[in-house]
Each structure stands twice: as structure tokens, then as C-alpha cells.
Amino acid sequence: MKDDSPISGFLVQALLVSIVAVGGVNAVLPELHRQVVDIHHWLTDKQFADMFAIANASPGPNMLIITLIGWYLGGFAGAVLATLALCGPTCLLTYCVAQVWEKFKDAPWRIAVQAGLVPVTVGLIAASAYLLARAADHNAVAYALTAATAGISYFTRINPLWAMGAAVAFGYAGFV
Amino acid sequence: MSDSTAAETLEQTNVPTLSEIFLGFLGIAITGFGGVMPWAQRMLVEKKKWLTPEKFAEDVALAQFLPGPNIINLSIVVGSRWRGPLGSLAAVTGLVGAPVVLMMICGTLYARYGDAAWLSGPLAGLSASAAGLVIAVAAKLATPLLRGKRIMAICFALISFIVIAFLRVPLWWVIFILGPLSVAAFWWRLK
């Protein structure tokens, strides 16, 4: 950790990331990397890649790479403030919209908005599934792990953590 | 809204308490390897049955179209519907609390050892598996559209999939252009 703590600058970044994070962490990662590594030099390229790996490997929202960077730059307070910057403002907005949303749950405009947004969202999630699989799958073992997990999760009631555990073991052994 | 009490009592049969909300989202968070949405679907819809598949799809759509991390928005939306502001607080602290502590522990270890390269092998396996989970989420969300032969919905889902997956248009294009177009089409049809 450095003496001239860059945490205040990073909090602004966390807030911006939160606002544009309509598509999950993968959508904001390039911009976050540009700001944190290329422009402000708060982290090296390797540190950023390592933190991305840690945030992805740990359970919980992957967006918490923000918390991890906050911790690295500003200790406990940095982690807490970065998390609040990430979640606070957008949570308030979502809460307010949710109130309006519930109040007008039988209004024709709301029924139309909902009917319109659901299929677009289904398409978006399908697209992110496709892009995740393309990024992760470089050999037959990886494709098989993806397909097996998808099949187990869709067709059975088996906890997919078993599939994930097996996949991690395959990865550790160097097969993926 | 006293005239809709019948519908409300029907909905409220499955309303979780504050501690159930907190523990439910805590459970989602700590099992949520490689992305949390699949685990939210599993917990909220399949295990606890707090949400029907349709309601889950609607709430995810709302969470997706608002700024902020989707899964965190989702916790706010469902928490507030069940128990107001405290419900939202219980959901979001359950979802974020433990992972934040975990991030601090990981941060401390990382600062000491300064290397996470050994993670690359296990993470490659985890990522491949996590992609499969998201495929299953997409399939579960798409199933009602396909079963119901809802042609217009299927068309908009396909367009949304193709422009992001293959044409690689920026996401804001879908949020600000395709979303409103789809809403307008349904508005016109429902009128």
C-alpha cells in the first residue's frame, strides 16, 4: 500500500462502474482495467489479472473485484467504502423504482414494459452464456465440462456444486 | 389497495421473514461460484419456491435494465416486495456481507504472497463449468417462451441474443434501442 492513498480516486471509479454496469462485470472490465492500470497506475497488469482471478474464484458477486481493489488501495475502510460506492446509489435507485413498479403492477403500461423486457433479457442472458462458454472453452474437456454442468443443472435436481468441484479438479490437474 | 386482498393473501402464503431473506441470500452468495445468478434461480425458484419461474424472469428483467450489478438489484427488488426497506437491507447484506469479508481475507493473503497465478488451472475448470450454469439459466428462462409458442417474445429474444453474441453490438444498444422497441411492440399488441 502506498502513502499517497489513491482510494478517493478509486471510489469515483467504483461509482462509475456501478452506474454503467448494466451487463455484469464482464461488460465493465475493459474500462476498469484502462482506468486502474493504464491511466492511474494504481495496479500493475499482473495484479489486476490476479485480482480478477481471485474475485471470480471466490463465491459471491464477481463484481466484488471492486471490494478487493478497494482493500488493496485503502485497507478495511477502502474495501467498505468501495463496496458502498458500488452498491449504495444504484440500490437506492432500484429501491425507488421497485416501489413505483409494485404500485402500478396492474397498470397497462407496466404490463407492456414487463412483457417487452423479459424476452430481451432472456436473449441477453443467452448471449452472455454463449460468450462465457466461448471464452472458457478451448479444448474438448472444457466443452464437456460446460455441457455436463448445463445438463445437470437443467435436467436434474443434483446440486451443480458437484459438477463445479469436478471441473476445478480437472482444471487443477491441467486438463482444461 | 383493499380490493385486491384476495390476490395479496394468495401471494403472501410464501412470503419469507427477514431472517429467512437474509439467510436465503447468504446461501446464494456462499454457493455462488462463477457468478451468482444461477444460484439465485436455484434457491429462490427451485428450492425455496419463493418466486414462480415467471416472476423470477420478470424481476431479473427489471434488475437487468436498471443501472448497477444485476444480482444486487435483484436482491433489492425481491426484498422490498416481501418486507419493504428492511427486506431489501436483509437481502443485500446477506448477499454481499460474507463475500466482502472473504474478499478482505483474500486481499490480505494476496498482499502477503503477491501471486495468484496458481489459480489459473482451477479457475479454467471453474469458468468452463460456470458457463454451463449460465446456459442452463438461459434455457430455463427460455423454456416458457418456447412452450407457449409466444412468437413475438421468441423473436425479440433471438434478436437480442444474435446482436450481442454474434454482431457484438455494445450493450447500451440493447438497453436503449431494442428494449424500448420490444416494449412498444407489446404495448401495441396488448392495446
Interface residues (C-beta under 8 A of the other chain):
Chain A: M1 S18 I19 V20 A21 V22 G23 G24 V25 A27 D50 M51 A53 I54 A55 N56 A57 S58 P59 G60 P61 N62 M63 L64 T67 L68 W71 Y72 F76 A79 V80 T83 L86 C87 P89 T90 C91 L93 T94 Y95 V97 A98 Q99 W101 E102 D106 P108 W109 I111 A112 V113 Q114 A115 G116 L117 V118 P119 V120 T121 V122 G123 L124 I125 A126 A127 S128 A129 Y130 L131 L132 A133 A135 A136 D137 V141 A142 Y143 L145 T146 A147 A148 T149 A150 G151 S153 Y154 R157 P160 L161 A163 M164 A166 A167 V168 A169 F170 G171 Y172 A173 G174 F175 V176
Chain B: S4 A29 I30 T31 G32 F33 G34 G35 V36 M37 P38 R42 E46 A57 E58 V60 A61 L62 A63 Q64 F65 L66 P67 G68 P69 N70 I71 I72 N73 I76 V77 S80 R81 P85 S88 V92 L95 V96 A98 P99 V100 L102 M103 M104 C106 G107 T108 Y110 A111 D115 A116 A117 L119 S120 G121 P122 L123 A124 G125 L126 S127 A128 S129 A130 A131 G132 L133 V134 I135 A136 V137 A138 A139 K140 L141 A142 L145 R150 M152 A153 I154 C155 F156 A157 L158 I159 S160 F161 I162 I164 A165 L171 W172 V174 I175 L178 G179 P180 S182 V183 A184 A185 F186 W187 L190 K191
